[in-house]
Amino acid sequence: MEHISQINPLLLISVVGSLLIFGIIYYTTQSFTNNRNRNEIQKRLDIKKKKEIRAEERKQASNNGAVVKSISKKTSDFYSTSDPKATRKLQLSLIQAGYLNPSAVPRFLAFRFGMGIAGLVFGLILMITVYNEYTVIKQMMYALASGVVGYFLPTLYLRNRIKKIVLENRSGFPDVMDLMVVAAEAGLTTEAAVERISKEITLTYPNLSIQLNIAALEIRAGRPMDQALHSMGERLGLEEVQGFATMIQQSKELGTSISDALRVYSDEMRHKRMMKAEEKAYALPAKMSVPVTLFILPIVVGVAVVPTVVRMMGMDM
């Protein structure tokens, strides 16, 4: 008892306090570790669930893609065997429109067929629900007309897209010729100039850049440059590219300066573009004569004649 009574109370309080603090720190550390382990396990479970969900989505997408590919392949096989020339023409049209995917033709055919069926179904639903007072023959005729419209809508869209891209390519090709002149004067070969220009015009003329890149890859693979440029002209639908290919071939055969030929051809291209702009400007008055005659001339005549007619009627009265 004497030894216990001789113990310093402050020392006892310090020991007990240290044990309490150590216990609190230990408990907090263990709780934090357990929570972190639980969070890590939960994250792993969540990641696993996300991976499973993504795998399921990829599987479903692949199944849907397989169905679409199967339908597209069957449609393409049917059209290619029945009319191969039309299929080749459609493929060229899709390339001119900027669709370079090898499966563009079967997908377009399947989409056109699906749009025809969708138009037919829409026409039938519309006839049954809204125009049910029509006779059955009229309903069938209108439904068939709706299906025909749905069938030809993708073709109309494709034609409009081709016109837009061809116009863009025609307006951008003189700039490509100017860059060809600069590259030739800088000492680059024609093959290297085509590859370099395809990278330079990526932002301004993306479709021309893609086609020039394809031509550069064909030339690198061993195809003659004139043939690669002729193929590029077919893909772009521009006669100017065909003339450019012929000019390059003749320059090589005759041994003339390619830079001089490029400069002359570039000036000719710009002159053609200016002539087309002037042609549109000169045709504007003839085009404006119809709306002026229909809408403006009657108003002018009315403003000039009506007051005189009113005044004469007042004098008679």
Rosetta silent file (secondary structure, phi, psi, omega in degrees, C-alpha in Angstrom):
SEQUENCE: MEHISQINPLLLISVVGSLLIFGIIYYTTQSFTNNRNRNEIQKRLDIKKKKEIRAEERKQASNNGAVVKSISKKTSDFYSTSDPKATRKLQLSLIQAGYLNPSAVPRFLAFRFGMGIAGLVFGLILMITVYNEYTVIKQMMYALASGVVGYFLPTLYLRNRIKKIVLENRSGFPDVMDLMVVAAEAGLTTEAAVERISKEITLTYPNLSIQLNIAALEIRAGRPMDQALHSMGERLGLEEVQGFATMIQQSKELGTSISDALRVYSDEMRHKRMMKAEEKAYALPAKMSVPVTLFILPIVVGVAVVPTVVRMMGMDM
SCORE:     score description
SCORE:     0.000 S_00000001
   1 L     0.000  -34.891  179.830    0.000    0.000    0.000 S_00000001
   2 H   -65.042  -39.214  179.841    2.907    2.285    0.752 S_00000001
   3 H   -66.181  -37.686 -179.791    4.316    1.707   -2.762 S_00000001
   4 H   -68.953  -40.455 -179.721    0.937    2.491   -4.315 S_00000001
   5 H   -68.275  -23.226 -179.962    0.521    5.620   -2.244 S_00000001
   6 L   -81.454   -8.147 -178.751    3.977    6.770   -3.302 S_00000001
   7 L   -70.816  136.989 -179.965    2.986    6.679   -7.030 S_00000001
   8 L   -73.009  125.276 -179.814    2.743   10.133   -8.550 S_00000001
   9 H   -60.287  -34.383  179.404   -0.866   10.835   -9.608 S_00000001
  10 H   -64.214  -38.104  178.027    0.333   12.827  -12.626 S_00000001
  11 H   -64.678  -41.341  178.942    2.295    9.830  -13.848 S_00000001
  12 H   -63.936  -42.805  178.333   -0.763    7.614  -13.457 S_00000001
  13 H   -63.218  -38.670 -179.569   -2.935   10.120  -15.326 S_00000001
  14 H   -64.980  -42.250 -179.842   -0.300   10.352  -18.071 S_00000001
  15 H   -64.814  -47.061 -179.467   -0.151    6.574  -18.499 S_00000001
  16 H   -63.424  -42.161  178.273   -3.924    6.215  -18.569 S_00000001
  17 H   -63.486  -38.977  178.519   -4.242    9.141  -20.973 S_00000001
  18 H   -64.782  -41.280  177.411   -1.552    7.687  -23.216 S_00000001
  19 H   -62.891  -42.377  178.528   -3.329    4.340  -23.285 S_00000001
  20 H   -62.994  -45.512  179.727   -6.627    6.049  -24.117 S_00000001
  21 H   -62.651  -42.378  178.271   -5.025    8.133  -26.883 S_00000001
  22 H   -62.260  -40.590  178.801   -3.272    5.041  -28.252 S_00000001
  23 H   -64.530  -41.274  179.182   -6.564    3.137  -28.177 S_00000001
  24 H   -64.218  -45.133  179.359   -8.387    5.934  -29.953 S_00000001
  25 H   -62.260  -43.383 -179.373   -5.657    6.219  -32.600 S_00000001
  26 H   -63.032  -42.986 -179.827   -5.568    2.449  -33.064 S_00000001
  27 H   -65.313  -42.695  179.191   -9.355    2.238  -33.372 S_00000001
  28 H   -63.214  -42.680  179.747   -9.465    5.136  -35.826 S_00000001
  29 H   -63.482  -43.322  179.295   -6.662    3.630  -37.908 S_00000001
  30 H   -65.212  -40.333  178.917   -8.349    0.246  -38.000 S_00000001
  31 H   -64.070  -43.185  179.153  -11.673    1.790  -38.910 S_00000001
  32 H   -63.668  -40.643  179.665  -10.048    3.823  -41.693 S_00000001
  33 H   -65.032  -42.467  179.868   -8.214    0.739  -42.975 S_00000001
  34 H   -64.966  -42.038  178.302  -11.386   -1.347  -42.902 S_00000001
  35 H   -63.861  -39.566  178.596  -13.349    1.370  -44.663 S_00000001
  36 H   -65.513  -40.432  177.753  -10.614    1.716  -47.266 S_00000001
  37 H   -63.719  -42.523  177.721  -10.582   -2.028  -47.814 S_00000001
  38 H   -62.760  -41.259  178.782  -14.341   -2.021  -48.100 S_00000001
  39 H   -63.446  -41.003  178.256  -14.168    0.878  -50.560 S_00000001
  40 H   -64.390  -41.336  177.847  -11.531   -0.912  -52.584 S_00000001
  41 H   -64.569  -41.656  179.407  -13.609   -4.082  -52.616 S_00000001
  42 H   -64.737  -40.334  177.234  -16.691   -2.049  -53.547 S_00000001
  43 H   -62.385  -42.442  178.498  -14.750   -0.321  -56.321 S_00000001
  44 H   -62.653  -40.797  178.122  -13.556   -3.663  -57.608 S_00000001
  45 H   -65.100  -40.869  178.141  -17.110   -4.948  -57.518 S_00000001
  46 H   -64.926  -42.232  178.148  -18.337   -1.810  -59.275 S_00000001
  47 H   -62.302  -41.038  178.736  -15.583   -2.085  -61.859 S_00000001
  48 H   -63.920  -41.677  178.214  -16.455   -5.716  -62.348 S_00000001
  49 H   -64.396  -41.790  178.742  -20.125   -4.848  -62.736 S_00000001
  50 H   -63.062  -40.211  177.961  -19.266   -2.071  -65.190 S_00000001
  51 H   -64.005  -40.535  178.315  -17.085   -4.454  -67.149 S_00000001
  52 H   -64.877  -40.740  179.162  -19.883   -6.983  -67.215 S_00000001
  53 H   -65.276  -42.587  179.197  -22.358   -4.312  -68.330 S_00000001
  54 H   -65.505  -39.193  177.539  -19.966   -3.085  -71.028 S_00000001
  55 H   -63.730  -39.030  177.875  -19.320   -6.620  -72.168 S_00000001
  56 H   -66.087  -40.947  178.069  -23.052   -7.207  -72.344 S_00000001
  57 H   -64.735  -42.215  178.426  -23.524   -3.981  -74.297 S_00000001
  58 H   -63.818  -38.207  178.882  -20.692   -4.907  -76.660 S_00000001
  59 H   -65.006  -42.836  179.015  -22.187   -8.330  -77.093 S_00000001
  60 H   -66.320  -40.465  178.514  -25.599   -6.846  -77.833 S_00000001
  61 H   -65.034  -39.421  178.554  -24.066   -4.292  -80.207 S_00000001
  62 H   -66.434  -36.724  176.604  -22.101   -7.027  -81.956 S_00000001
  63 H   -64.870  -43.359  177.082  -25.286   -9.075  -82.258 S_00000001
  64 H   -64.057  -40.918  177.677  -27.119   -6.072  -83.698 S_00000001
  65 H   -64.378  -36.257  177.838  -24.176   -5.375  -85.974 S_00000001
  66 H   -65.656  -38.476  177.624  -24.160   -8.986  -87.088 S_00000001
  67 H   -65.110  -44.443  179.560  -27.864   -8.759  -87.910 S_00000001
  68 H   -63.381  -42.199  178.776  -27.320   -5.516  -89.838 S_00000001
  69 H   -63.997  -39.643  179.266  -24.334   -7.001  -91.661 S_00000001
  70 H   -63.368  -46.031  178.827  -26.320  -10.116  -92.531 S_00000001
  71 H   -63.810  -42.614 -179.689  -29.223   -8.071  -93.900 S_00000001
  72 H   -63.932  -40.709 -178.524  -26.837   -5.764  -95.765 S_00000001
  73 H   -65.701  -43.374  179.590  -24.910   -8.679  -97.238 S_00000001
  74 H   -63.758  -41.574  178.807  -28.064  -10.413  -98.458 S_00000001
  75 H   -65.012  -43.184  179.904  -29.352   -7.180  -99.997 S_00000001
  76 H   -65.445  -40.810  178.407  -25.996   -6.462 -101.637 S_00000001
  77 H   -62.721  -39.022  179.579  -25.724   -9.997 -103.013 S_00000001
  78 H   -64.758  -46.722 -178.014  -29.204   -9.727 -104.494 S_00000001
  79 H   -71.259  -38.237 -177.530  -28.519   -6.389 -106.194 S_00000001
  80 H   -68.333  -34.064  178.492  -24.976   -7.272 -107.312 S_00000001
  81 H   -78.196  -33.633 -178.300  -26.103  -10.485 -108.966 S_00000001
  82 H   -80.319  -38.454 -177.449  -29.193   -8.952 -110.570 S_00000001
  83 L  -146.902   82.592 -177.594  -27.609   -5.669 -111.769 S_00000001
  84 H   -67.003  -31.169  179.693  -23.816   -5.420 -111.270 S_00000001
  85 H   -66.164  -42.831  178.011  -23.496   -2.225 -113.352 S_00000001
  86 H   -64.486  -36.050  178.276  -25.989   -0.397 -111.152 S_00000001
  87 H   -66.398  -41.367  177.266  -24.163   -1.645 -108.057 S_00000001
  88 H   -64.647  -40.947  177.695  -20.847   -0.355 -109.396 S_00000001
  89 H   -64.521  -39.802  178.161  -22.445    2.991 -110.236 S_00000001
  90 H   -65.747  -39.385  177.876  -23.942    3.189 -106.748 S_00000001
  91 H   -61.678  -43.281  177.702  -20.560    2.419 -105.204 S_00000001
  92 H   -64.670  -38.245  177.882  -18.962    5.242 -107.203 S_00000001
  93 H   -64.312  -40.791  178.411  -21.755    7.597 -106.158 S_00000001
  94 H   -66.273  -37.583  177.112  -21.214    6.739 -102.494 S_00000001
  95 H   -65.167  -41.842  177.430  -17.478    7.339 -102.867 S_00000001
  96 H   -64.725  -28.448  177.524  -18.176   10.722 -104.482 S_00000001
  97 L   -81.432   -5.715  177.564  -20.483   11.506 -101.556 S_00000001
  98 L    99.980    5.958  179.011  -17.661   10.779  -99.100 S_00000001
  99 L   -96.817   98.375 -174.458  -18.690    7.300  -97.916 S_00000001
 100 L   -98.579    0.781  179.617  -15.494    5.293  -98.312 S_00000001
 101 L   -66.003  135.172  179.573  -16.426    2.360  -96.091 S_00000001
 102 L   -60.341  -26.473  179.694  -16.368   -0.949  -98.026 S_00000001
 103 L   -91.902   15.730 -177.796  -19.738   -1.842  -96.507 S_00000001
 104 H   -67.541  -38.243 -177.818  -21.336    1.457  -97.625 S_00000001
 105 H   -65.348  -53.586  179.161  -23.113   -0.131 -100.600 S_00000001
 106 H   -62.726  -34.543  178.334  -24.903   -2.958  -98.724 S_00000001
 107 H   -67.569  -40.236  178.666  -25.785   -0.618  -95.872 S_00000001
 108 H   -65.022  -42.202  179.202  -27.224    1.950  -98.247 S_00000001
 109 H   -63.589  -43.332  178.721  -29.245   -0.705 -100.055 S_00000001
 110 H   -65.507  -39.332  179.159  -30.551   -2.112  -96.774 S_00000001
 111 H   -66.323  -40.057  178.860  -31.353    1.384  -95.506 S_00000001
 112 H   -65.433  -40.853  177.267  -33.197    2.257  -98.707 S_00000001
 113 H   -64.290  -41.944  178.399  -35.189   -0.967  -98.508 S_00000001
 114 H   -65.547  -37.604  177.281  -35.975   -0.296  -94.840 S_00000001
 115 H   -65.973  -35.542  175.975  -37.082    3.262  -95.608 S_00000001
 116 H   -63.370  -44.309  178.678  -39.431    1.910  -98.267 S_00000001
 117 H   -65.953  -41.084  179.145  -41.003   -0.500  -95.783 S_00000001
 118 H   -63.156  -40.551  176.925  -41.198    2.235  -93.122 S_00000001
 119 H   -64.289  -39.347  178.235  -42.927    4.560  -95.588 S_00000001
 120 H   -64.493  -45.274  179.443  -45.394    1.836  -96.533 S_00000001
 121 H   -63.598  -42.271  178.590  -46.199    1.081  -92.867 S_00000001
 122 H   -62.284  -41.604  177.799  -46.537    4.801  -92.100 S_00000001
 123 H   -63.508  -41.114  178.658  -48.889    5.238  -95.049 S_00000001
 124 H   -64.345  -44.500  179.255  -51.027    2.313  -93.945 S_00000001
 125 H   -62.891  -40.901  179.949  -51.259    3.596  -90.368 S_00000001
 126 H   -65.506  -39.525  179.879  -52.119    7.076  -91.631 S_00000001
 127 H   -68.529  -37.463 -177.059  -54.820    5.747  -93.938 S_00000001
 128 H   -74.527  -38.220 -173.880  -56.382    3.552  -91.248 S_00000001
 129 H   -89.698  -39.864 -173.015  -56.360    6.128  -88.447 S_00000001
 130 L  -102.217  -52.282 -175.573  -56.843    9.511  -90.162 S_00000001
 131 L  -103.689   52.539 -178.945  -58.179    8.967  -93.679 S_00000001
 132 L   -77.773   -8.101  178.203  -60.386    5.989  -92.966 S_00000001
 133 L   -80.874  -11.672  177.722  -63.258    7.482  -94.973 S_00000001
 134 L   -71.526  161.463  175.480  -61.391    6.792  -98.221 S_00000001
 135 L   -72.853  165.871 -177.909  -62.037    3.674 -100.207 S_00000001
 136 H   -64.597  -37.148 -179.534  -59.738    0.702  -99.877 S_00000001
 137 H   -64.775  -43.784  178.191  -58.245    1.275 -103.321 S_00000001
 138 H   -63.582  -41.777  178.927  -57.383    4.894 -102.500 S_00000001
 139 H   -61.481  -42.861  178.823  -55.893    3.871  -99.182 S_00000001
 140 H   -66.259  -38.989  179.299  -53.701    1.262 -100.833 S_00000001
 141 H   -64.814  -45.330  178.800  -52.605    3.730 -103.531 S_00000001
 142 H   -66.438  -37.643  177.569  -51.644    6.387 -100.999 S_00000001
 143 H   -64.697  -42.180  176.911  -49.847    3.837  -98.829 S_00000001
 144 H   -64.453  -38.388  177.257  -47.895    2.593 -101.858 S_00000001
 145 H   -63.267  -39.688  176.436  -47.057    6.184 -102.769 S_00000001
 146 H   -63.400  -39.992  176.779  -45.742    6.734  -99.234 S_00000001
 147 H   -64.970  -38.709  177.905  -43.595    3.614  -99.560 S_00000001
 148 H   -65.090  -41.184  177.618  -42.198    4.817 -102.902 S_00000001
 149 H   -62.081  -45.575  177.110  -41.346    8.196 -101.381 S_00000001
 150 H   -62.335  -32.847 -179.416  -39.582    6.506  -98.471 S_00000001
 151 H   -70.225  -36.994 -175.891  -37.691    4.262 -100.904 S_00000001
 152 H   -93.775   -5.745  177.938  -36.360    7.161 -102.989 S_00000001
 153 H   -60.964  -45.651  177.009  -35.580    9.572 -100.131 S_00000001
 154 H   -60.014  -34.772  178.444  -32.059    8.125  -99.513 S_00000001
 155 H   -66.685  -41.290  177.074  -31.278    8.457 -103.221 S_00000001
 156 H   -63.767  -41.281  177.056  -32.324   12.106 -103.219 S_00000001
 157 H   -62.460  -40.962  179.977  -30.214   12.747 -100.141 S_00000001
 158 H   -63.798  -42.113  179.287  -27.249   11.038 -101.802 S_00000001
 159 H   -64.649  -42.299  178.487  -27.582   13.170 -104.937 S_00000001
 160 H   -64.506  -38.466  178.604  -27.772   16.395 -102.950 S_00000001
 161 H   -67.552  -38.505  177.990  -24.717   15.404 -100.942 S_00000001
 162 H   -62.947  -44.197  179.188  -22.786   14.588 -104.124 S_00000001
 163 H   -60.915  -42.499 -179.362  -23.629   17.999 -105.597 S_00000001
 164 H   -64.568  -45.106 -177.019  -22.497   19.746 -102.421 S_00000001
 165 H   -72.214  -37.267  177.575  -19.196   17.847 -102.176 S_00000001
 166 H   -63.497  -40.691  176.978  -18.440   18.169 -105.914 S_00000001
 167 H   -63.602  -40.311  177.612  -18.972   21.927 -105.655 S_00000001
 168 H   -65.193  -42.853  178.908  -16.667   22.062 -102.649 S_00000001
 169 H   -65.489  -39.229 -179.694  -14.006   20.012 -104.449 S_00000001
 170 H   -66.575  -36.599  178.479  -14.273   22.154 -107.592 S_00000001
 171 H   -74.898  -24.972 -178.220  -13.811   25.346 -105.602 S_00000001
 172 H   -93.191  -16.407 -176.719  -10.856   23.895 -103.676 S_00000001
 173 H   -66.225  -36.199  174.068   -8.959   22.247 -106.522 S_00000001
 174 H   -59.563  -35.360  175.904   -7.396   25.537 -107.801 S_00000001
 175 H   -64.785  -37.360  176.097   -5.939   26.056 -104.319 S_00000001
 176 H   -63.521  -39.433  178.689   -4.478   22.555 -104.539 S_00000001
 177 H   -65.211  -38.422  176.221   -2.929   23.468 -107.889 S_00000001
 178 H   -62.656  -42.214  177.288   -1.355   26.583 -106.357 S_00000001
 179 H   -65.454  -34.401  175.744    0.129   24.461 -103.602 S_00000001
 180 H   -63.151  -40.234  177.540    1.407   22.046 -106.256 S_00000001
 181 H   -62.787  -45.606  179.653    3.173   24.957 -107.988 S_00000001
 182 H   -62.066  -42.844 -179.642    4.757   26.062 -104.701 S_00000001
 183 H   -66.323  -39.733  179.383    5.851   22.501 -103.905 S_00000001
 184 H   -66.438  -40.497  178.493    7.308   21.987 -107.409 S_00000001
 185 H   -70.554  -24.641  176.797    9.260   25.250 -107.224 S_00000001
 186 L   -77.628   -8.477  177.032   10.529   24.258 -103.767 S_00000001
 187 L   103.281    2.605  178.153   12.122   21.148 -105.292 S_00000001
 188 L   -77.230  148.192  172.974    9.675   18.467 -104.222 S_00000001
 189 L   -73.626  165.495 -178.087    8.750   15.713 -106.618 S_00000001
 190 H   -64.341  -38.472  179.406    5.167   15.433 -107.767 S_00000001
 191 H   -64.208  -45.218  179.020    4.618   12.311 -105.648 S_00000001
 192 H   -67.270  -33.793  178.987    6.009   13.993 -102.529 S_00000001
 193 H   -66.050  -40.536  178.423    3.992   17.140 -103.279 S_00000001
 194 H   -61.564  -43.913 -179.596    0.739   15.159 -103.452 S_00000001
 195 H   -66.645  -39.241 -179.355    1.467   13.548 -100.087 S_00000001
 196 H   -69.639  -41.826 -178.170    2.459   16.860  -98.480 S_00000001
 197 H   -67.555  -32.944  177.859   -0.561   18.764  -99.816 S_00000001
 198 H   -60.889  -27.720  177.441   -2.920   16.051  -98.572 S_00000001
 199 H   -84.912  -29.943 -175.523   -1.763   16.911  -95.047 S_00000001
 200 H   -74.083  -30.395 -173.912   -1.856   20.679  -95.539 S_00000001
 201 L  -102.867   22.166 -176.930   -5.504   20.904  -96.655 S_00000001
 202 L   -61.569  -40.689 -176.377   -6.962   18.594  -94.019 S_00000001
 203 L   -82.602  -36.746 -175.733   -8.911   21.359  -92.267 S_00000001
 204 L   -80.069  -45.551 -178.832   -9.940   23.438  -95.287 S_00000001
 205 L  -131.579   82.046 -173.898  -10.879   20.685  -97.755 S_00000001
 206 H   -64.102  -38.540 -178.472  -11.209   17.378  -95.858 S_00000001
 207 H   -68.324  -41.650  175.365  -12.628   15.354  -98.745 S_00000001
 208 H   -62.980  -37.526  178.428   -9.890   16.482 -101.136 S_00000001
 209 H   -62.295  -43.369  179.696   -7.329   15.684  -98.453 S_00000001
 210 H   -63.698  -44.400 -178.046   -8.636   12.120  -98.095 S_00000001
 211 H   -67.922  -38.337  175.910   -8.636   11.534 -101.856 S_00000001
 212 H   -65.477  -37.365  177.387   -5.131   12.958 -102.265 S_00000001
 213 H   -64.632  -40.097  176.988   -3.942   10.745  -99.422 S_00000001
 214 H   -62.965  -43.416  178.230   -5.453    7.704 -101.159 S_00000001
 215 H   -62.761  -39.495  178.265   -3.719    8.702 -104.401 S_00000001
 216 H   -64.616  -39.428  177.492   -0.420    9.129 -102.525 S_00000001
 217 H   -66.406  -38.625  177.267   -0.774    5.661 -100.991 S_00000001
 218 H   -64.444  -41.277  178.302   -1.501    4.161 -104.422 S_00000001
 219 H   -65.372  -40.542  178.587    1.577    5.868 -105.869 S_00000001
 220 H   -65.682  -30.291  179.339    3.682    4.638 -102.958 S_00000001
 221 L   -76.733   -6.741  176.495    2.363    1.121 -103.551 S_00000001
 222 L   113.269    1.535  178.690    3.722    1.216 -107.114 S_00000001
 223 L   -78.138  140.105  177.547    0.819    2.444 -109.204 S_00000001
 224 L   -59.498  148.318 -173.055    1.727    4.953 -111.942 S_00000001
 225 H   -66.630  -38.061 -179.266    0.916    8.508 -111.016 S_00000001
 226 H   -64.897  -38.155  178.114   -1.287    9.219 -114.032 S_00000001
 227 H   -68.474  -39.245  178.150   -3.439    6.172 -113.282 S_00000001
 228 H   -63.842  -39.136  179.311   -3.692    7.106 -109.603 S_00000001
 229 H   -71.883  -35.833  175.372   -4.774   10.635 -110.545 S_00000001
 230 H   -62.209  -42.695  177.186   -7.288    9.317 -113.110 S_00000001
 231 H   -63.554  -38.153  177.578   -8.799    7.106 -110.401 S_00000001
 232 H   -64.642  -38.035  176.444   -8.881   10.087 -108.068 S_00000001
 233 H   -62.878  -38.260  176.558  -10.736   12.078 -110.733 S_00000001
 234 H   -66.535  -40.258 -179.935  -13.354    9.333 -110.981 S_00000001
 235 H   -68.395  -33.499 -179.594  -13.765    9.261 -107.211 S_00000001
 236 H   -85.179  -22.923 -176.943  -14.127   13.037 -107.042 S_00000001
 237 L    73.631   30.434 -178.220  -16.292   13.368 -110.133 S_00000001
 238 L  -116.232  130.287  175.130  -14.169   16.262 -111.477 S_00000001
 239 H   -72.986  -24.465 -178.751  -13.030   16.654 -115.064 S_00000001
 240 H   -63.823  -35.653  179.606  -10.300   19.015 -113.851 S_00000001
 241 H   -69.821  -36.691  176.359   -8.481   16.176 -112.093 S_00000001
 242 H   -62.038  -43.872  176.558   -8.595   14.095 -115.269 S_00000001
 243 H   -64.199  -36.326  177.227   -7.034   16.997 -117.172 S_00000001
 244 H   -63.901  -41.870  177.906   -4.416   17.369 -114.451 S_00000001
 245 H   -64.323  -41.835  178.076   -3.478   13.696 -114.762 S_00000001
 246 H   -64.248  -39.657  178.731   -3.216   14.006 -118.547 S_00000001
 247 H   -63.858  -41.774  178.164   -1.048   17.118 -118.168 S_00000001
 248 H   -63.739  -42.924  179.956    1.334   15.336 -115.771 S_00000001
 249 H   -63.486  -44.302  179.723    1.615   12.376 -118.140 S_00000001
 250 H   -67.201  -36.598  177.912    2.331   14.575 -121.166 S_00000001
 251 H   -63.182  -40.058  178.133    4.903   16.617 -119.255 S_00000001
 252 H   -69.573  -39.436 -179.192    6.782   13.448 -118.325 S_00000001
 253 H   -69.220  -38.898 -177.853    6.597   12.045 -121.847 S_00000001
 254 H   -88.004  -12.854  178.703    7.713   15.291 -123.535 S_00000001
 255 L    77.425   21.779  179.172   10.283   16.201 -120.898 S_00000001
 256 L   -84.056  169.510 -179.047    8.883   19.676 -120.212 S_00000001
 257 L   -72.481  125.398 -179.323    9.001   21.496 -116.901 S_00000001
 258 H   -71.427  -34.205 -179.942    6.289   20.257 -114.589 S_00000001
 259 H   -65.209  -40.915  176.823    6.316   23.478 -112.560 S_00000001
 260 H   -64.246  -42.220  178.504    5.633   25.583 -115.674 S_00000001
 261 H   -63.703  -39.666  178.299    2.849   23.221 -116.732 S_00000001
 262 H   -65.097  -39.591  179.720    1.373   23.361 -113.240 S_00000001
 263 H   -64.759  -43.370  178.731    1.476   27.157 -113.240 S_00000001
 264 H   -63.898  -43.309 -178.943   -0.290   27.348 -116.593 S_00000001
 265 H   -67.698  -35.404  177.679   -2.892   24.795 -115.518 S_00000001
 266 H   -65.303  -43.365  176.828   -3.449   26.613 -112.210 S_00000001
 267 H   -62.144  -38.602  178.194   -4.040   29.914 -114.041 S_00000001
 268 H   -65.369  -39.784  178.313   -6.453   28.130 -116.356 S_00000001
 269 H   -63.022  -43.440  179.440   -8.334   26.661 -113.410 S_00000001
 270 H   -67.589  -35.646  176.710   -8.692   30.073 -111.783 S_00000001
 271 H   -64.078  -40.315  177.667   -9.782   31.564 -115.088 S_00000001
 272 H   -63.852  -41.974  179.045  -12.470   28.875 -115.386 S_00000001
 273 H   -64.532  -38.408  177.364  -13.688   29.572 -111.878 S_00000001
 274 H   -67.035  -38.664  178.516  -13.862   33.301 -112.636 S_00000001
 275 H   -64.868  -38.255  177.898  -15.747   32.598 -115.864 S_00000001
 276 H   -66.655  -38.374  177.227  -18.296   30.486 -113.988 S_00000001
 277 H   -65.015  -42.761  177.582  -18.773   33.269 -111.441 S_00000001
 278 H   -65.148  -37.247  177.751  -19.249   35.814 -114.244 S_00000001
 279 H   -62.004  -42.460  176.622  -21.680   33.458 -115.985 S_00000001
 280 H   -64.913  -38.065 -179.986  -23.786   33.263 -112.830 S_00000001
 281 H   -67.101  -40.098  179.817  -23.639   37.045 -112.456 S_00000001
 282 H   -70.741  -28.927  179.721  -24.729   37.603 -116.068 S_00000001
 283 H   -80.356   -9.636 -177.281  -27.564   35.084 -115.706 S_00000001
 284 H   -64.731  -43.752  178.468  -28.912   36.848 -112.629 S_00000001
 285 H   -59.975  -40.767  178.745  -30.956   39.529 -114.478 S_00000001
 286 H   -64.539  -36.918  178.091  -32.708   36.893 -116.595 S_00000001
 287 H   -71.632  -32.652 -178.740  -33.518   34.888 -113.479 S_00000001
 288 H   -78.224  -15.025 -177.611  -34.744   37.966 -111.633 S_00000001
 289 H   -64.462  -35.178 -178.462  -37.080   38.967 -114.465 S_00000001
 290 H   -66.386  -54.098  177.765  -39.649   36.315 -113.504 S_00000001
 291 H   -65.058  -31.679  177.966  -40.160   37.345 -109.840 S_00000001
 292 H   -64.730  -43.640 -179.587  -39.973   41.026 -110.816 S_00000001
 293 H   -66.337  -37.738 -175.166  -42.696   40.537 -113.416 S_00000001
 294 H   -80.087  -36.415 -169.649  -44.901   38.496 -111.095 S_00000001
 295 H  -113.317  -35.626 -174.006  -44.549   40.373 -107.807 S_00000001
 296 H   -94.045  -42.327 -176.774  -43.069   43.853 -108.290 S_00000001
 297 H   -60.520  -43.285  176.972  -44.424   45.011 -111.648 S_00000001
 298 H   -59.763  -36.151  179.597  -48.136   44.675 -110.670 S_00000001
 299 H   -67.799  -43.565  179.019  -47.517   46.795 -107.563 S_00000001
 300 H   -62.821  -44.351  178.534  -45.711   49.487 -109.556 S_00000001
 301 H   -62.567  -41.341  179.154  -48.465   49.522 -112.165 S_00000001
 302 H   -63.475  -43.801  179.693  -51.092   49.686 -109.438 S_00000001
 303 H   -63.974  -35.803 -178.185  -49.358   52.596 -107.670 S_00000001
 304 H   -80.148  -32.072 -171.284  -49.040   54.484 -110.976 S_00000001
 305 H   -97.378  -37.943 -173.281  -52.496   53.764 -112.407 S_00000001
 306 H   -59.396  -45.473  178.246  -54.867   53.546 -109.418 S_00000001
 307 H   -59.607  -38.605  178.741  -54.615   57.251 -108.399 S_00000001
 308 H   -64.905  -42.248  179.860  -55.333   58.337 -111.989 S_00000001
 309 H   -63.983  -41.144  179.616  -58.324   55.984 -112.202 S_00000001
 310 H   -65.100  -42.231  179.666  -59.677   57.266 -108.863 S_00000001
 311 H   -63.747  -42.525  179.437  -59.243   60.890 -109.941 S_00000001
 312 H   -65.354  -38.435  176.813  -61.037   60.281 -113.246 S_00000001
 313 H   -64.481  -36.209  178.180  -63.909   58.541 -111.442 S_00000001
 314 H   -68.461  -35.864  177.928  -64.201   61.517 -109.117 S_00000001
 315 H   -67.740  -36.679  179.771  -64.357   63.944 -112.021 S_00000001
 316 H   -65.663  -37.124 -178.411  -67.121   61.901 -113.655 S_00000001
 317 L   -73.087    0.000    0.000  -69.134   61.964 -110.486 S_00000001
